[in-house]
Amino acid sequence: MSDLSSEETEEAEADLGEYDGERNSEGQRHGRGKAHLPNGDTYDGEYEHGFRSGQGTYRFRNGACYAGEYLQNKKHGQGIFFYPDGSKYEGDWVNDQRQGYGEYTYANGDTYTGEWFNHNRHGQGTYVYKDTGSKYVGGWVNGNQEGEAELIHLNHRFKGKFLNGNPVGRGKYVFDIGCEQHGEYIQPEQDKGEGEEEEEPSLLIAPKWKASEITKLTLWTPHGENPPSP
């Protein structure tokens, strides 16, 4: 996931740059106005007592843009953020963080729709892989696939648990031809070399699927259709 936090922090205004708009009796920016900031960013929207508060559009000089609600210079409420790489987030914000419910469309066309906390995918959500049409529906923790979930492919699906983006423990594959394969994911023992490779996460071996039995679908099937034997 893109970490563009340095590129998505708006400049704190106070009385910086050029301003064309309404002010209150103390001379603070208050009401509707447009600002050109010293760093090249611009803001067009509502102010309260010198802060961006209410509805506004903030354009970054790097091409990013936020259109939505502000509270005391922070993105807070509903808003859409367009990132420089072409991705975008549309949804809830709390104190400048993606938090609540929202949809993120990634630069490669993948999408995530669901819950957010502290800028990360966290809670329940659906991730759709554009290239394959597969989708992951289930739990997320700090941006990673974790918890009960279903991984749905074009002609079969896996139902089970995930940890750090990998399936773990017992689960089942459900095939559209009318059968289920039950089993569990086992983490293979790792051959440790001379002890140098333990720190290398890239060398971790993917869990292996161990099938135990194949059954007919436990779901209802239309009357009169006999599923073919696997």
Secondary structure, DSSP 4 states (H G I P E B T S, - for coil): ----GGGGPPPP-TT-SEEEEEE-TTS-EEEEEEEE-TTS-EEEEEEETTEEEEEEEEE-TTS-EEEEEEETTEEEEEEEEE-TTS-EEEEEEETTEEEEEEEEE-TTS-EEEEEEETTEEEEEEEEE-TTT--EEEEEEETTEEEEEEEEE-SSEEEEEEEETTEEEEEEEEEETTTEEEEEEEE-PPP---SSSGGG-GGGPPPPEEEEEEEEE-SS---TTPPPPP-
